[in-house]
């Protein structure tokens, strides 16, 4: 195995300062996200979602950003999954985007709440049919006997909805929207002197400051 301690990269692509960021973090995020799209970053909407269980133990996974509505970060999942049940009990969470091609990351801290039924319904109906069937077939995060059992569940769901052009949305499936309270924009810098610009919500306004790398 390669010497992990010797793995390092020097970041030199850009700089970031309080004077040259947007006044609102969502505007700044949208700007960076557009630049990630233009740079053809691999899955720019992939984000790490961290949740906490009732014992204070964290867990994380990658989910996909599917909307930026009313200054809230939207994703969809099975509400009965581990992340779904943890967010229902403790809505505090964090999101992290990492765009290595641009030497950037964005860290978001806030609370999650369910999207409206209408928002969940609209997104569910926009999904490919196989994904819709999967939402019905998969008891996400629960123990299953083997893959064959999952495949059998999928066949049963396909039979159940055969001939139906429009599938109903499962009640256990829908969206969450993360309401941010703190957002950090990180731009890699040479010699590990990274630029870190933080927005913190103070009432209806956002305070902006730099923190040390």
LUMMI-163586 format. One line per 5 residues: their letters; for each residue x, y, z of N, C-alpha, C. Coordinates in nm, 3 decimals. Layout:
N
A = X/Y/Z/X/Y/Z/X/Y/Z | ... $
END
This chain:
213
XXXXX = 0.084/-0.120/0.000/0.000/0.000/0.000/0.087/0.124/0.000 | 0.045/0.225/-0.075/0.121/0.348/-0.084/0.127/0.417/0.052 | 0.237/0.489/0.075/0.255/0.562/0.200/0.151/0.674/0.209 | 0.051/0.656/0.293/-0.057/0.753/0.302/-0.008/0.888/0.355 | 0.089/0.884/0.445/0.140/1.009/0.501/0.208/1.096/0.396 $
XXXXX = 0.252/1.033/0.287/0.322/1.108/0.183/0.228/1.164/0.077 | 0.101/1.125/0.083/0.006/1.176/-0.015/-0.031/1.320/0.017 | -0.005/1.409/-0.075/-0.041/1.549/-0.056/-0.051/1.620/-0.189 | -0.127/1.728/-0.190/-0.143/1.808/-0.310/-0.139/1.955/-0.270 | -0.074/2.035/-0.349/-0.071/2.179/-0.323/-0.179/2.245/-0.408 $
XXXXX = -0.260/2.328/-0.345/-0.371/2.393/-0.415/-0.331/2.533/-0.461 | -0.355/2.561/-0.590/-0.308/2.688/-0.645/-0.406/2.754/-0.742 | -0.526/2.700/-0.757/-0.612/2.743/-0.867/-0.678/2.880/-0.847 | -0.709/2.916/-0.724/-0.783/3.041/-0.703/-0.767/3.088/-0.560 | -0.817/3.208/-0.535/-0.820/3.264/-0.400/-0.961/3.312/-0.371 $
XXXXX = -0.987/3.339/-0.244/-1.120/3.384/-0.202/-1.104/3.479/-0.084 | -1.180/3.588/-0.086/-1.172/3.685/0.023/-1.310/3.744/0.050 | -1.325/3.802/0.168/-1.452/3.861/0.208/-1.496/3.968/0.109 | -1.399/4.041/0.055/-1.430/4.152/-0.036/-1.483/4.108/-0.171 | -1.459/3.981/-0.209/-1.502/3.941/-0.343/-1.604/3.828/-0.344 $
XXXXX = -1.677/3.810/-0.233/-1.788/3.713/-0.231/-1.920/3.788/-0.236 | -2.026/3.716/-0.272/-2.159/3.775/-0.276/-2.209/3.804/-0.135 | -2.305/3.895/-0.124/-2.356/3.933/0.007/-2.445/3.828/0.072 | -2.501/3.737/-0.010/-2.587/3.631/0.042/-2.525/3.497/0.009 | -2.521/3.402/0.104/-2.452/3.275/0.078/-2.516/3.191/-0.032 $
XXXXX = -2.646/3.200/-0.050/-2.710/3.120/-0.154/-2.670/3.174/-0.292 | -2.656/3.305/-0.303/-2.609/3.364/-0.428/-2.466/3.319/-0.456 | -2.384/3.316/-0.351/-2.246/3.269/-0.367/-2.243/3.121/-0.403 | -2.330/3.042/-0.339/-2.335/2.899/-0.372/-2.377/2.879/-0.517 | -2.480/2.950/-0.560/-2.527/2.936/-0.698/-2.416/2.971/-0.797 $
XXXXX = -2.338/3.073/-0.765/-2.226/3.112/-0.850/-2.124/3.000/-0.859 | -2.085/2.945/-0.746/-1.988/2.836/-0.745/-2.044/2.711/-0.811 | -2.172/2.684/-0.789/-2.231/2.565/-0.849/-2.231/2.576/-1.001 | -2.262/2.693/-1.052/-2.259/2.716/-1.196/-2.117/2.695/-1.250 | -2.019/2.740/-1.176/-1.880/2.721/-1.218/-1.842/2.573/-1.214 $
XXXXX = -1.895/2.498/-1.119/-1.871/2.354/-1.114/-1.933/2.285/-1.235 | -2.054/2.328/-1.273/-2.117/2.272/-1.393/-2.034/2.302/-1.517 | -1.989/2.426/-1.529/-1.911/2.466/-1.646/-1.777/2.394/-1.653 | -1.724/2.359/-1.534/-1.596/2.286/-1.529/-1.616/2.137/-1.547 | -1.741/2.094/-1.565/-1.775/1.953/-1.583/-1.726/1.866/-1.466 $
XXXXX = -1.744/1.921/-1.346/-1.714/1.844/-1.226/-1.802/1.720/-1.224 | -1.746/1.608/-1.184/-1.821/1.483/-1.178/-1.927/1.491/-1.068 | -2.053/1.477/-1.104/-2.166/1.484/-1.011/-2.154/1.604/-0.916 | -2.163/1.725/-0.968/-2.148/1.843/-0.883/-2.255/1.856/-0.775 | -2.369/1.789/-0.793/-2.475/1.797/-0.693/-2.466/1.688/-0.586 $
XXXXX = -2.358/1.608/-0.589/-2.337/1.509/-0.484/-2.292/1.579/-0.357 | -2.354/1.545/-0.245/-2.320/1.610/-0.119/-2.322/1.509/-0.005 | -2.233/1.529/0.089/-2.228/1.444/0.207/-2.327/1.496/0.310 | -2.419/1.411/0.351/-2.518/1.446/0.452/-2.482/1.377/0.582 | -2.463/1.454/0.689/-2.433/1.400/0.821/-2.553/1.420/0.912 $
XXXXX = -2.593/1.312/0.979/-2.702/1.316/1.075/-2.653/1.260/1.208 | -2.736/1.274/1.311/-2.699/1.228/1.445/-2.815/1.147/1.502 | -2.782/1.033/1.566/-2.889/0.952/1.624/-2.920/0.998/1.766 | -3.009/0.926/1.834/-3.055/0.967/1.967/-2.945/0.958/2.072 | -2.840/0.880/2.044/-2.728/0.869/2.137/-2.616/0.967/2.102 $
XXXXX = -2.640/1.053/2.004/-2.538/1.150/1.964/-2.432/1.095/1.872 | -2.455/0.977/1.817/-2.357/0.916/1.727/-2.384/0.960/1.584 | -2.284/1.015/1.516/-2.306/1.065/1.380/-2.299/0.955/1.276 | -2.363/0.978/1.163/-2.350/0.890/1.047/-2.355/0.978/0.923 | -2.292/0.933/0.816/-2.286/1.013/0.695/-2.305/0.927/0.572 $
XXXXX = -2.348/0.992/0.465/-2.366/0.926/0.337/-2.375/1.032/0.228 | -2.358/0.991/0.103/-2.369/1.083/-0.009/-2.511/1.080/-0.063 | -2.570/1.197/-0.077/-2.702/1.211/-0.140/-2.689/1.317/-0.250 | -2.795/1.335/-0.327/-2.790/1.430/-0.439/-2.880/1.550/-0.414 | -2.825/1.667/-0.433/-2.904/1.789/-0.426/-2.999/1.792/-0.544 $
XXXXX = -3.129/1.808/-0.516/-3.228/1.807/-0.622/-3.307/1.938/-0.631 | -3.269/2.036/-0.553/-3.335/2.165/-0.561/-3.272/2.263/-0.466 | -3.285/2.390/-0.499/-3.242/2.499/-0.412/-3.360/2.596/-0.407 | -3.458/2.559/-0.325/-3.586/2.629/-0.322/-3.596/2.719/-0.200 | -3.631/2.844/-0.220/-3.649/2.938/-0.108/-3.528/2.938/-0.014 $
XXXXX = -3.409/2.935/-0.075/-3.283/2.937/-0.001/-3.263/2.812/0.085 | -3.323/2.701/0.043/-3.312/2.575/0.116/-3.261/2.466/0.023 | -3.179/2.377/0.078/-3.117/2.270/-0.001/-3.207/2.147/0.007 | -3.252/2.099/-0.108/-3.355/1.994/-0.113/-3.297/1.862/-0.163 | -3.331/1.754/-0.093/-3.300/1.619/-0.141/-3.417/1.529/-0.106 $
XXXXX = -3.417/1.408/-0.164/-3.529/1.315/-0.146/-3.479/1.180/-0.098 | -3.564/1.112/-0.021/-3.523/0.985/0.037/-3.644/0.909/0.090 | -3.618/0.791/0.141/-3.718/0.713/0.214/-3.722/0.767/0.357 | -3.838/0.813/0.402/-3.847/0.869/0.536/-3.820/0.766/0.645 | -3.833/0.637/0.610/-3.810/0.531/0.708/-3.667/0.479/0.705 $
XXXXX = -3.583/0.535/0.620/-3.443/0.497/0.616/-3.372/0.548/0.741 | -3.246/0.511/0.757/-3.173/0.557/0.876/-3.164/0.709/0.879 | -3.126/0.769/0.765/-3.115/0.915/0.764/-3.250/0.981/0.786 | -3.355/0.923/0.725/-3.487/0.981/0.741/-3.535/0.977/0.885 | -3.519/0.863/0.950/-3.566/0.850/1.088/-3.481/0.935/1.182 $
XXXXX = -3.351/0.947/1.155/-3.266/1.030/1.240/-3.303/1.177/1.226 | -3.333/1.221/1.105/-3.370/1.361/1.085/-3.506/1.392/1.147 | -3.595/1.295/1.150/-3.725/1.317/1.213/-3.709/1.338/1.364 | -3.612/1.269/1.424/-3.592/1.279/1.568/-3.500/1.394/1.605 | -3.403/1.423/1.519/-3.310/1.533/1.543/-3.280/1.599/1.409 $
XXXXX = -3.343/1.711/1.379/-3.330/1.772/1.247/-3.197/1.842/1.221 | -3.112/1.853/1.324/-2.982/1.916/1.304/-2.898/1.828/1.211 | -2.836/1.890/1.111/-2.759/1.813/1.014/-2.658/1.903/0.946 | -2.572/1.843/0.865/-2.478/1.921/0.785/-2.467/1.860/0.645 | -2.432/1.946/0.550/-2.409/1.905/0.412/-2.270/1.952/0.372 $
XXXXX = -2.199/1.870/0.293/-2.069/1.910/0.242/-2.059/1.876/0.095 | -2.025/1.976/0.016/-1.994/1.957/-0.126/-1.843/1.963/-0.142 | -1.785/1.875/-0.223/-1.642/1.878/-0.252/-1.624/1.870/-0.402 | -1.562/1.973/-0.457/-1.536/1.981/-0.600/-1.384/1.986/-0.622 | -1.317/1.870/-0.621/-1.170/1.868/-0.628/-1.115/1.932/-0.753 $
XXXXX = -1.190/1.924/-0.864/-1.141/1.984/-0.988/-1.121/2.135/-0.973 | -1.198/2.196/-0.883/-1.187/2.340/-0.859/-1.118/2.373/-0.727 | -1.077/2.267/-0.655/-1.012/2.281/-0.524/-1.103/2.358/-0.428 | -1.231/2.318/-0.425/-1.330/2.387/-0.345/-1.417/2.289/-0.265 | -1.463/2.336/-0.152/-1.569/2.267/-0.081/-1.662/2.370/-0.017 $
XXXXX = -1.786/2.328/0.005/-1.885/2.411/0.072/-1.944/2.330/0.186 | -1.945/2.390/0.305/-1.998/2.323/0.424/-2.121/2.399/0.473 | -2.229/2.326/0.493/-2.357/2.386/0.531/-2.406/2.322/0.660 | -2.441/2.403/0.757/-2.497/2.354/0.882/-2.636/2.414/0.901 | -2.729/2.330/0.941/-2.865/2.381/0.959/-2.958/2.275/1.013 $
XXXXX = -3.085/2.290/0.984/-3.186/2.193/1.028/-3.269/2.150/0.907 | -3.317/2.028/0.913/-3.396/1.972/0.803/-3.542/1.961/0.842 | -3.626/1.987/0.745/-3.771/1.968/0.763/-3.825/1.906/0.634 | -3.936/1.837/0.643/-3.994/1.777/0.523/-4.039/1.884/0.424 | -4.023/1.854/0.297/-4.080/1.941/0.196/-4.232/1.924/0.197 $
XXXXX = -4.300/2.008/0.123/-4.444/1.993/0.110/-4.477/1.864/0.035 | -4.597/1.813/0.056/-4.643/1.695/-0.016/-4.641/1.721/-0.167 | -4.677/1.842/-0.206/-4.680/1.878/-0.348/-4.541/1.873/-0.409 | -4.441/1.919/-0.334/-4.302/1.918/-0.384/-4.253/1.774/-0.399 | -4.282/1.691/-0.301/-4.241/1.551/-0.309/-4.311/1.480/-0.424 $
XXXXX = -4.439/1.508/-0.441/-4.515/1.445/-0.548/-4.461/1.485/-0.685 | -4.432/1.613/-0.701/-4.383/1.661/-0.831/-4.250/1.596/-0.866 | -4.162/1.585/-0.768/-4.032/1.523/-0.799/-4.046/1.374/-0.824 | -4.130/1.307/-0.745/-4.148/1.163/-0.765/-4.197/1.134/-0.905 | -4.292/1.212/-0.953/-4.347/1.188/-1.086/-4.249/1.223/-1.197 $
XXXXX = -4.143/1.297/-1.165/-4.041/1.329/-1.266/-3.935/1.220/-1.277 | -3.936/1.124/-1.186/-3.831/1.021/-1.183/-3.859/0.913/-1.287 | -3.752/0.844/-1.333/-3.773/0.729/-1.422/-3.859/0.623/-1.353 | -3.933/0.548/-1.431/-4.024/0.447/-1.375/-3.949/0.347/-1.286 | -3.829/0.305/-1.328/-3.754/0.208/-1.248/-3.722/0.265/-1.110 $
XXXXX = -3.690/0.393/-1.103/-3.661/0.456/-0.974/-3.787/0.463/-0.889 | -3.900/0.488/-0.953/-4.027/0.490/-0.880/-4.058/0.352/-0.822 | -4.039/0.250/-0.904/-4.063/0.113/-0.857/-3.968/0.078/-0.742 | -3.842/0.123/-0.755/-3.744/0.097/-0.649/-3.784/0.158/-0.516 | -3.847/0.276/-0.522/-3.892/0.340/-0.398/-3.998/0.256/-0.327 $
XXXXX = -4.079/0.185/-0.405/-4.178/0.094/-0.347/-4.114/-0.035/-0.298 | -4.016/-0.085/-0.371/-3.962/-0.219/-0.344/-3.860/-0.223/-0.230 | -3.783/-0.116/-0.213/-3.671/-0.121/-0.118/-3.710/-0.076/0.022 | -3.695/-0.164/0.122/-3.713/-0.124/0.263/-3.582/-0.061/0.312 | -3.552/0.056/0.265/-3.419/0.116/0.279/-3.367/0.113/0.423 $
XXXXX = -3.241/0.073/0.436/-3.167/0.065/0.562/-3.206/-0.053/0.651 | -3.307/-0.131/0.610/-3.347/-0.246/0.691/-3.273/-0.372/0.647 | -3.254/-0.464/0.739/-3.186/-0.589/0.709/-3.269/-0.672/0.613 | -3.204/-0.726/0.508/-3.271/-0.813/0.412/-3.195/-0.945/0.403 | -3.265/-1.049/0.361/-3.205/-1.182/0.358/-3.090/-1.188/0.259 $
XXXXX = -3.113/-1.142/0.137/-3.011/-1.142/0.034/-3.060/-1.059/-0.085 | -2.977/-1.049/-0.189/-3.016/-0.969/-0.304/-3.134/-1.031/-0.377 | -3.142/-1.163/-0.376/-3.253/-1.230/-0.443/-3.387/-1.187/-0.382 | -3.387/-1.166/-0.251/-3.511/-1.122/-0.185/-3.551/-0.983/-0.234 | -3.453/-0.897/-0.255/-3.483/-0.764/-0.307/-3.536/-0.771/-0.450 $
XXXXX = -3.473/-0.859/-0.529/-3.518/-0.875/-0.667/-3.660/-0.929/-0.673 | -3.694/-1.017/-0.580/-3.830/-1.071/-0.574/-3.930/-0.960/-0.538 | -3.891/-0.874/-0.444/-3.978/-0.762/-0.407/-4.001/-0.671/-0.529 | -3.895/-0.651/-0.607/-3.908/-0.567/-0.726/-4.006/-0.629/-0.826 | -3.997/-0.759/-0.846/-4.088/-0.827/-0.937/-4.233/-0.813/-0.890 $
XXXXX = -4.254/-0.825/-0.760/-4.388/-0.814/-0.704/-4.444/-0.673/-0.725 | -4.358/-0.573/-0.710/-4.401/-0.434/-0.731/-4.432/-0.410/-0.879 | -4.347/-0.464/-0.967/-4.371/-0.449/-1.111/-4.506/-0.510/-1.150 | -4.537/-0.626/-1.092/-4.664/-0.691/-1.120/-4.781/-0.610/-1.064 | -4.761/-0.557/-0.944/-4.867/-0.479/-0.878/-4.906/-0.357/-0.960 $
XXXXX = -4.807/-0.292/-1.021/-4.834/-0.167/-1.093/-4.833/-0.184/-1.245 | -4.835/-0.308/-1.291/-4.836/-0.332/-1.435/-4.959/-0.267/-1.498 | -4.935/-0.198/-1.607/-5.046/-0.134/-1.677/-5.080/0.005/-1.627 | -5.021/0.046/-1.515/-5.046/0.179/-1.463/-4.944/0.276/-1.521 | -4.992/0.374/-1.593/-4.901/0.471/-1.654/-4.840/0.563/-1.549 $
XXXXX = -4.917/0.594/-1.446/-4.869/0.683/-1.339/-4.868/0.607/-1.209 | -4.752/0.601/-1.145/-4.741/0.532/-1.017/-4.768/0.629/-0.903 | -4.839/0.585/-0.801/-4.858/0.670/-0.684/-4.727/0.681/-0.606 | -4.707/0.790/-0.537/-4.589/0.806/-0.454/-4.611/0.735/-0.320 | -4.514/0.654/-0.276/-4.528/0.592/-0.144/-4.532/0.699/-0.035 $
XXXXX = -4.614/0.681/0.064/-4.624/0.779/0.172/-4.495/0.788/0.253 | -4.413/0.680/0.247/-4.288/0.681/0.323/-4.173/0.745/0.245 | -4.201/0.802/0.132/-4.096/0.856/0.046/-4.124/1.004/0.016 | -4.021/1.087/0.026/-4.041/1.228/-0.003/-3.915/1.310/0.020 | -3.932/1.439/0.027/-3.818/1.529/0.033/-3.793/1.589/0.170 $
XXXXX = -3.668/1.629/0.188/-3.627/1.712/0.300/-3.567/1.840/0.244 | -3.582/1.948/0.316/-3.514/2.072/0.281/-3.433/2.118/0.402 | -3.308/2.147/0.377/-3.218/2.190/0.485/-3.215/2.342/0.487 | -3.252/2.397/0.601/-3.253/2.542/0.621/-3.118/2.580/0.681 | -3.033/2.650/0.607/-2.897/2.676/0.656/-2.892/2.787/0.761 $
XXXXX = -2.799/2.771/0.856/-2.771/2.875/0.955/-2.626/2.919/0.946 | -2.542/2.833/0.887/-2.400/2.864/0.870/-2.352/2.798/0.743 | -2.283/2.874/0.658/-2.229/2.819/0.534/-2.085/2.865/0.518 | -1.997/2.771/0.495/-1.855/2.802/0.475/-1.812/2.768/0.333 | -1.743/2.862/0.270/-1.685/2.841/0.137/-1.534/2.827/0.154 $
XXXXX = -1.481/2.714/0.107/-1.340/2.679/0.124/-1.274/2.672/-0.013 | -1.168/2.751/-0.027/-1.089/2.749/-0.150/-0.947/2.707/-0.113 | -0.901/2.596/-0.171/-0.768/2.547/-0.138/-0.660/2.648/-0.173 | -0.558/2.655/-0.086/-0.448/2.748/-0.109/-0.313/2.681/-0.094 | -0.207/2.740/-0.148/-0.074/2.682/-0.139/-0.024/2.677/0.006 $
XXXXX = 0.056/2.575/0.036/0.111/2.562/0.170/0.006/2.543/0.278 | -0.108/2.491/0.241/-0.221/2.467/0.332/-0.276/2.597/0.391 | -0.247/2.710/0.329/-0.306/2.838/0.371/-0.436/2.859/0.293 | -0.533/2.775/0.322/-0.659/2.778/0.250/-0.740/2.902/0.286 | -0.825/2.944/0.192/-0.919/3.052/0.218/-1.050/2.993/0.266 $
XXXXX = -1.096/3.042/0.381/-1.222/2.995/0.439/-1.308/3.117/0.475 | -1.415/3.136/0.399/-1.506/3.247/0.421/-1.638/3.191/0.473 | -1.682/3.243/0.587/-1.799/3.189/0.656/-1.912/3.291/0.661 | -2.033/3.244/0.632/-2.155/3.322/0.648/-2.231/3.265/0.768 | -2.269/3.351/0.862/-2.348/3.309/0.978/-2.474/3.394/0.983 $
XXXXX = -2.588/3.327/0.994/-2.714/3.400/0.995/-2.733/3.471/1.128 | -2.765/3.599/1.120/-2.794/3.680/1.238/-2.925/3.753/1.213 | -3.034/3.693/1.259/-3.166/3.747/1.230/-3.198/3.729/1.083 | -3.230/3.837/1.015/-3.261/3.830/0.872/-3.138/3.857/0.786 | -3.025/3.883/0.849/-2.904/3.916/0.774/-2.800/3.806/0.790 $
XXXXX = -2.695/3.816/0.708/-2.583/3.722/0.715/-2.454/3.797/0.744 | -2.386/3.758/0.850/-2.255/3.814/0.881/-2.150/3.732/0.807 | -2.049/3.798/0.753/-1.945/3.732/0.675/-1.810/3.758/0.737 | -1.732/3.651/0.756/-1.598/3.669/0.810/-1.506/3.557/0.762 | -1.377/3.578/0.780/-1.276/3.478/0.746/-1.238/3.400/0.871 $
XXX = -1.211/3.270/0.853/-1.156/3.190/0.962/-1.023/3.131/0.917 | -0.939/3.098/1.013/-0.806/3.045/0.982/-0.817/2.904/0.926 | -0.724/2.869/0.835/-0.727/2.734/0.776/-0.681/2.628/0.877 $
END
